[in-house]
Amino acid sequence: MDFAALLEASFQTEQPERGDIVTGVIMAVDNQGLIVDIGLKRDGIVPRKDLERLGQDPLAYQVGNEIDVIIVRMEDDEGNLILSVSQAQQSEDWKRAEALMAADEVWEGVVADVNKGGLIVPFGNLRGFVPASHVIDLPRGLTDDERKTYMSGLLGKPILLKVIEVNRKRRRLVFSQRDAQRESREARKELLLDQLKEGEVRKGVVSGLRDFGAFVDLGGADGLIHISELAWHRVKHPREVLKVGDEVEVYILRLDTEGKRIGLSLKRTQKNPWAAAEDLYHVGQLVEGVVSRVAQFGAFISLDPGIEALLHASQLAETPPADPSVIVHEGQRLLLRVISIEPDRQRLGLSLKDVTEEERARWEQRRAEEGAAAAAEAETQADGSENPAVPVELNAQAE
């Protein structure tokens, strides 16, 4: 080839530049580091301190072996070509972190250190950071010292993480334990949805309470018991029936595989009180009930065993009040008459105005006598004396 062709070929050959990762051959090894041939006119130097960052001794390397290095400086103050093994390995770690983030994959790391801002987790030759806001189950309102003490319990423990930021220039590698847990729970929920069947009963643990219902952990994935499915009677808030940590048996009400939702029922694992309503109650019967809620159209009355009946405003008095709360209030115990029963529609109608004054007087007297007897019994038990016999006349009245 003539000179012009050789010159053109040399321009076409891409020369390594600063920041490039190249493969070289170790030409010499000593206590100061490595001499590496990367195909340029001069050999490059890997300083000893660069190898020490990896916890390695230069003498552990052998002449003639190939090694990946990154070009740190084309020429230092003494004219040397400076190379780095540690940064080359870190570059591969950066690529791996970028791949994990792009694939939205979960990775398991081990907590190596803790500071008030979060957790330090090694990632190959990099140091990843988990902000405290992305650490699961971290209580709110802690001071910096309290937060650090709490997170110190994770030292040396493996945790699942997701990469949420990779910035080589700022050397920032940020993980999230919270996002990883969400991803893991979603995966477990998909698996659980394939295993569950509508109509079956499963055991679970109450994991959370909200105004609209209760969440139950069925083994790595949560299902929801809507407040209307907690009990056969009306429930104002789930805390009336459950508390976090309770072990419960729940009925699989519905499964939404597309929305990844699991609908549960607690009341359907229990006997429907309306099934025995016709055996327990009949039209014209006098019953005791407690006002559970007052509305503009009347009041809801709780009856045993778990039946909620309706006392319509028109049945409060001969002249119905504009506001039912003028006559009845929540928690009030009343004597009422059954005026209708529709078990198939889970309806039972009551009347206050149909109770005669004589019936109400006898009922109030009996309640007063029962209250007095209970108080006397409690007093004698507190004194350590034997329980006195209940007068026959009181028993007769109670019956």
C-alpha positions as CSV (number, residue, x, y, z in Angstrom):
1,M,0.0,0.0,0.0
2,D,1.2,3.6,-0.7
3,F,1.7,6.2,2.0
4,A,-1.7,7.8,1.3
5,A,-3.6,4.5,1.7
6,L,-1.7,3.8,5.0
7,L,-2.5,7.3,6.3
8,E,-6.2,6.9,5.4
9,A,-6.3,3.4,7.1
10,S,-4.8,4.9,10.2
11,F,-7.5,7.5,10.4
12,Q,-10.2,4.8,9.9
13,T,-8.8,2.8,12.9
14,E,-10.6,4.0,16.0
15,Q,-8.1,4.8,18.7
16,P,-9.0,4.2,22.4
17,E,-9.9,7.4,24.3
18,R,-10.4,8.4,27.9
19,G,-13.3,6.6,29.5
20,D,-13.1,3.6,27.1
21,I,-13.0,0.1,28.5
22,V,-10.4,-2.0,26.7
23,T,-8.8,-5.4,27.0
24,G,-5.1,-5.4,27.6
25,V,-2.2,-7.8,28.4
26,I,-0.3,-7.7,31.6
27,M,3.4,-7.0,30.7
28,A,4.8,-6.5,34.3
29,V,3.8,-6.9,37.9
30,D,5.4,-5.2,40.9
31,N,4.5,-3.7,44.3
32,Q,3.6,-0.4,42.6
33,G,1.0,-2.0,40.4
34,L,0.7,-3.4,36.9
35,I,2.1,-2.5,33.4
36,V,-0.5,-3.2,30.7
37,D,-0.3,-3.2,27.0
38,I,-3.6,-2.0,25.4
39,G,-2.3,-1.8,21.8
40,L,-1.1,1.8,21.9
41,K,2.5,3.0,21.3
42,R,3.1,3.1,25.0
43,D,2.0,0.8,27.9
44,G,-0.4,1.9,30.6
45,I,-0.1,1.8,34.3
46,V,-2.6,0.4,36.9
47,P,-1.6,2.0,40.2
48,R,-1.4,-0.2,43.3
49,K,-4.1,1.9,45.1
50,D,-6.5,1.1,42.3
51,L,-6.2,-2.6,43.0
52,E,-6.4,-2.1,46.7
53,R,-9.9,-0.6,46.2
54,L,-10.9,-4.1,45.1
55,G,-9.1,-5.6,48.1
56,Q,-6.5,-7.1,45.8
57,D,-2.7,-7.4,45.9
58,P,-0.8,-6.6,42.6
59,L,1.3,-9.7,43.1
60,A,-1.8,-11.9,42.7
61,Y,-1.8,-11.0,38.9
62,Q,0.3,-12.9,36.4
63,V,2.2,-11.6,33.4
64,G,0.7,-12.5,30.1
65,N,-2.9,-12.6,31.4
66,E,-5.6,-10.5,29.7
67,I,-7.4,-7.9,31.8
68,D,-10.1,-5.4,31.3
69,V,-9.2,-1.8,32.2
70,I,-10.7,1.7,31.7
71,I,-8.6,4.6,30.4
72,V,-8.6,7.1,33.2
73,R,-6.0,9.6,31.8
74,M,-4.2,9.6,28.4
75,E,-1.3,11.3,30.1
76,D,-0.5,12.4,33.7
77,D,2.0,15.0,34.8
78,E,4.8,12.5,34.2
79,G,3.5,11.5,30.8
80,N,2.1,8.1,31.9
81,L,-1.0,6.5,30.5
82,I,-3.2,5.8,33.6
83,L,-5.5,2.8,33.6
84,S,-8.0,1.4,36.2
85,V,-9.1,-2.1,36.9
86,S,-11.6,-1.1,39.6
87,Q,-13.4,1.4,37.4
88,A,-13.6,-1.1,34.6
89,Q,-15.3,-3.5,36.9
90,Q,-17.5,-0.8,38.2
91,S,-18.5,0.1,34.7
92,E,-19.8,-3.5,34.3
93,D,-21.7,-3.0,37.5
94,W,-23.2,0.2,36.2
95,K,-24.3,-1.6,33.1
96,R,-25.9,-4.4,35.2
97,A,-27.7,-1.8,37.3
98,E,-29.0,-0.1,34.2
99,A,-30.2,-3.5,32.8
100,L,-32.0,-4.3,36.1
101,M,-33.7,-0.9,36.1
102,A,-34.7,-1.2,32.4
103,A,-36.1,-4.7,33.0
104,D,-37.9,-3.5,36.2
105,E,-36.5,-6.6,38.0
106,V,-36.1,-7.3,41.7
107,W,-32.6,-7.9,43.1
108,E,-31.5,-9.2,46.5
109,G,-28.8,-7.4,48.4
110,V,-27.3,-7.4,51.9
111,V,-27.3,-4.3,54.1
112,A,-23.7,-3.4,54.8
113,D,-24.1,-0.1,56.6
114,V,-26.7,2.4,57.9
115,N,-26.8,6.1,58.3
116,K,-29.6,8.5,59.3
117,G,-30.6,8.9,55.7
118,G,-31.0,5.2,54.8
119,L,-29.2,1.9,54.1
120,I,-25.9,1.2,52.2
121,V,-26.0,-2.0,50.1
122,P,-23.0,-3.1,48.0
123,F,-23.7,-3.8,44.4
124,G,-20.6,-5.5,42.9
125,N,-17.9,-2.8,43.3
126,L,-20.5,0.0,43.7
127,R,-22.2,1.2,46.9
128,G,-26.0,1.4,46.5
129,F,-28.2,3.6,48.7
130,V,-31.7,2.9,49.9
131,P,-33.3,6.1,51.2
132,A,-35.2,5.8,54.5
133,S,-38.4,6.8,52.7
134,H,-38.0,3.6,50.7
135,V,-37.4,1.2,53.6
136,I,-40.5,-0.8,54.5
137,D,-42.2,-0.8,57.9
138,L,-40.2,2.2,59.1
139,P,-42.3,4.0,61.7
140,R,-43.1,7.7,61.0
141,G,-42.2,10.5,63.3
142,L,-38.8,9.2,64.4
143,T,-35.8,11.4,65.1
144,D,-32.6,10.9,63.1
145,D,-31.1,8.8,65.9
146,E,-34.2,6.7,66.4
147,R,-34.4,6.1,62.6
148,K,-30.8,5.0,62.5
149,T,-31.3,2.7,65.5
150,Y,-34.4,1.1,63.9
151,M,-32.6,0.5,60.6
152,S,-29.5,-0.9,62.3
153,G,-31.6,-4.0,62.9
154,L,-31.3,-4.7,59.1
155,L,-27.5,-4.9,59.2
156,G,-26.2,-8.0,57.6
157,K,-29.7,-9.1,56.4
158,P,-30.7,-9.8,52.8
159,I,-33.4,-7.6,51.5
160,L,-35.3,-7.4,48.1
161,L,-34.6,-4.2,46.2
162,K,-35.5,-2.5,42.9
163,V,-33.2,-0.1,41.1
164,I,-34.9,3.3,40.8
165,E,-31.9,5.6,39.8
166,V,-28.6,5.0,38.0
167,N,-26.4,8.1,37.4
168,R,-22.8,7.4,36.5
169,K,-21.7,11.0,36.4
170,R,-22.9,11.7,39.9
171,R,-22.1,8.1,40.9
172,R,-25.6,7.6,42.3
173,L,-27.1,4.2,42.5
174,V,-30.4,4.2,44.4
175,F,-32.6,1.3,45.4
176,S,-36.1,0.9,46.8
177,Q,-37.1,-1.8,49.2
178,R,-40.7,-0.5,49.1
179,D,-41.1,-0.9,45.4
180,A,-39.5,-4.3,45.5
181,Q,-42.0,-5.5,48.1
182,R,-44.8,-4.1,46.0
183,E,-43.5,-6.0,43.0
184,S,-43.0,-9.2,45.0
185,R,-46.5,-9.0,46.5
186,E,-48.0,-8.5,43.0
187,A,-46.2,-11.6,41.8
188,R,-47.5,-13.6,44.8
189,K,-51.0,-12.2,44.3
190,E,-50.9,-13.5,40.6
191,L,-49.9,-16.9,41.9
192,L,-52.5,-16.9,44.6
193,L,-55.2,-15.8,42.2
194,D,-54.4,-19.0,40.2
195,Q,-54.7,-21.1,43.3
196,L,-57.9,-19.7,44.8
197,K,-61.5,-20.6,43.9
198,E,-64.6,-18.6,44.5
199,G,-66.7,-20.2,47.2
200,E,-63.9,-21.8,49.2
201,V,-62.9,-20.8,52.8
202,R,-59.3,-19.8,53.5
203,K,-57.4,-18.8,56.6
204,G,-55.6,-15.4,56.8
205,V,-54.4,-12.7,59.1
206,V,-55.9,-9.2,59.3
207,S,-53.2,-6.9,57.9
208,G,-55.0,-3.5,57.9
209,L,-58.2,-1.7,58.7
210,R,-59.8,1.1,56.7
211,D,-63.1,2.9,56.9
212,F,-64.4,0.9,54.0
213,G,-63.2,-2.6,55.1
214,A,-60.4,-4.9,56.3
215,F,-57.4,-6.3,54.5
216,V,-56.5,-9.9,55.1
217,D,-53.1,-11.4,54.2
218,L,-53.8,-14.8,52.6
219,G,-50.2,-15.8,52.4
220,G,-48.2,-13.0,50.8
221,A,-51.1,-11.3,49.1
222,D,-54.0,-9.3,50.5
223,G,-57.7,-9.6,49.9
224,L,-60.4,-7.1,51.0
225,I,-63.4,-7.7,53.2
226,H,-65.8,-4.9,52.4
227,I,-67.5,-3.4,55.5
228,S,-70.8,-4.8,54.3
229,E,-69.3,-8.4,54.4
230,L,-67.9,-8.2,57.9
231,A,-71.1,-9.2,59.7
232,W,-74.8,-9.8,59.2
233,H,-75.6,-6.8,61.3
234,R,-74.6,-3.2,60.4
235,V,-71.0,-2.3,61.1
236,K,-69.9,1.3,61.4
237,H,-66.2,0.6,61.3
238,P,-64.2,-2.6,60.9
239,R,-62.6,-2.1,64.3
240,E,-65.9,-3.1,65.9
241,V,-65.4,-6.7,64.5
242,L,-61.6,-7.1,63.9
243,K,-58.2,-5.9,64.9
244,V,-54.9,-6.1,63.1
245,G,-53.2,-9.4,63.7
246,D,-56.4,-11.4,64.1
247,E,-56.4,-14.9,62.5
248,V,-59.6,-15.4,60.6
249,E,-61.3,-17.7,58.2
250,V,-62.7,-15.9,55.2
251,Y,-65.0,-16.9,52.3
252,I,-63.6,-16.3,48.8
253,L,-66.4,-14.1,47.4
254,R,-65.0,-13.1,44.1
255,L,-61.8,-13.1,42.1
256,D,-60.7,-10.4,39.6
257,T,-57.7,-11.8,37.7
258,E,-57.5,-8.7,35.4
259,G,-57.7,-6.2,38.2
260,K,-55.7,-8.5,40.6
261,R,-58.3,-8.1,43.3
262,I,-59.6,-10.6,45.8
263,G,-63.0,-10.0,47.4
264,L,-63.6,-11.7,50.8
265,S,-66.4,-12.2,53.2
266,L,-66.3,-12.8,56.9
267,K,-70.1,-13.0,57.5
268,R,-70.5,-15.8,55.0
269,T,-68.4,-18.1,57.2
270,Q,-71.0,-17.6,59.9
271,K,-74.6,-18.8,60.1
272,N,-77.0,-16.3,58.5
273,P,-79.3,-15.2,61.4
274,W,-82.1,-14.5,59.0
275,A,-82.3,-18.2,58.3
276,A,-83.9,-18.7,61.8
277,A,-85.8,-15.4,61.8
278,E,-89.2,-17.0,61.3
279,D,-88.5,-19.5,64.1
280,L,-87.5,-16.7,66.5
281,Y,-89.9,-13.9,65.7
282,H,-93.6,-13.6,64.7
283,V,-95.9,-10.7,63.9
284,G,-97.4,-9.2,67.1
285,Q,-94.5,-10.4,69.3
286,L,-92.9,-8.0,71.8
287,V,-89.1,-7.8,71.5
288,E,-86.2,-5.9,73.1
289,G,-83.8,-4.1,70.8
290,V,-81.0,-1.5,70.8
291,V,-81.0,1.5,68.5
292,S,-77.9,1.1,66.3
293,R,-78.4,4.1,64.0
294,V,-80.9,6.9,63.6
295,A,-81.8,8.2,60.1
296,Q,-84.3,10.7,58.7
297,F,-86.7,7.9,57.8
298,G,-86.5,6.1,61.2
299,A,-84.1,4.0,63.2
300,F,-82.2,0.7,62.8
301,I,-82.7,-1.7,65.7
302,S,-80.2,-4.5,66.6
303,L,-82.0,-7.7,67.7
304,D,-80.5,-11.1,68.7
305,P,-78.9,-13.0,67.0
306,G,-77.3,-10.4,64.8
307,I,-80.5,-9.2,63.0
308,E,-81.0,-5.6,62.2
309,A,-84.6,-4.5,62.0
310,L,-86.2,-1.2,60.9
311,L,-88.3,1.1,63.1
312,H,-89.8,3.4,60.5
313,A,-90.5,7.0,61.5
314,S,-94.2,6.4,60.9
315,Q,-94.1,3.7,63.7
316,L,-92.5,6.0,66.3
317,A,-95.7,7.7,67.5
318,E,-99.3,8.4,66.5
319,T,-98.0,11.7,65.2
320,P,-94.7,10.9,63.4
321,P,-92.0,13.4,64.4
322,A,-90.2,15.4,61.7
323,D,-86.9,14.3,63.3
324,P,-86.8,10.7,64.7
325,S,-83.9,11.7,67.1
326,V,-86.5,13.6,69.1
327,I,-87.9,10.3,70.3
328,V,-85.0,7.8,70.0
329,H,-81.2,7.9,70.1
330,E,-78.3,5.6,69.4
331,G,-77.7,3.0,72.1
332,Q,-81.2,3.3,73.6
333,R,-82.9,0.0,74.6
334,L,-86.5,-0.2,73.6
335,L,-89.5,-2.5,73.8
336,L,-91.0,-2.9,70.3
337,R,-93.7,-4.9,68.5
338,V,-92.9,-7.0,65.4
339,I,-95.3,-5.9,62.6
340,S,-93.7,-7.6,59.6
341,I,-91.2,-10.3,58.7
342,E,-89.6,-10.9,55.3
343,P,-86.7,-13.3,55.8
344,D,-86.0,-13.8,52.1
345,R,-85.5,-10.0,51.8
346,Q,-83.8,-9.8,55.2
347,R,-86.4,-7.3,56.5
348,L,-88.1,-7.1,59.8
349,G,-90.4,-4.2,60.7
350,L,-91.0,-2.9,64.2
351,S,-93.3,-0.5,65.9
352,L,-92.9,1.6,69.0
353,K,-96.4,3.2,68.9
354,D,-98.1,-0.3,69.0
355,V,-96.6,-1.1,72.4
356,T,-99.2,-0.3,75.1
357,E,-98.5,1.8,78.1
358,E,-99.2,-1.2,80.3
359,E,-96.8,-3.4,78.4
360,R,-94.1,-0.8,78.6
361,A,-94.6,-0.3,82.3
362,R,-94.3,-4.0,83.1
363,W,-91.2,-4.2,80.9
364,E,-89.6,-1.2,82.7
365,Q,-90.4,-2.6,86.1
366,R,-88.9,-6.0,85.2
367,R,-85.7,-4.2,83.9
368,A,-85.4,-2.2,87.1
369,E,-85.8,-5.3,89.3
370,E,-83.3,-7.2,87.2
371,G,-80.8,-4.3,87.5
372,A,-81.3,-4.2,91.2
373,A,-80.7,-7.9,91.5
374,A,-77.6,-7.8,89.4
375,A,-76.2,-4.9,91.5
376,A,-76.8,-6.8,94.7
377,E,-75.1,-9.9,93.3
378,A,-72.1,-7.9,92.3
379,E,-71.9,-6.3,95.7
380,T,-72.0,-9.6,97.6
381,Q,-69.4,-11.1,95.3
382,A,-67.2,-8.1,95.9
383,D,-67.7,-8.6,99.7
384,G,-66.7,-12.3,99.3
385,S,-70.0,-13.5,100.6
386,E,-72.1,-16.3,99.1
387,N,-74.6,-15.4,96.3
388,P,-78.0,-14.8,97.8
389,A,-81.0,-16.6,96.3
390,V,-83.0,-14.6,93.8
391,P,-86.5,-14.1,95.0
392,V,-89.1,-16.4,93.4
393,E,-91.3,-13.4,92.6
394,L,-88.4,-11.8,90.5
395,N,-87.9,-15.0,88.6
396,A,-91.5,-15.2,87.8
397,Q,-91.5,-11.7,86.6
398,A,-88.4,-12.2,84.5
399,E,-90.0,-15.1,82.8
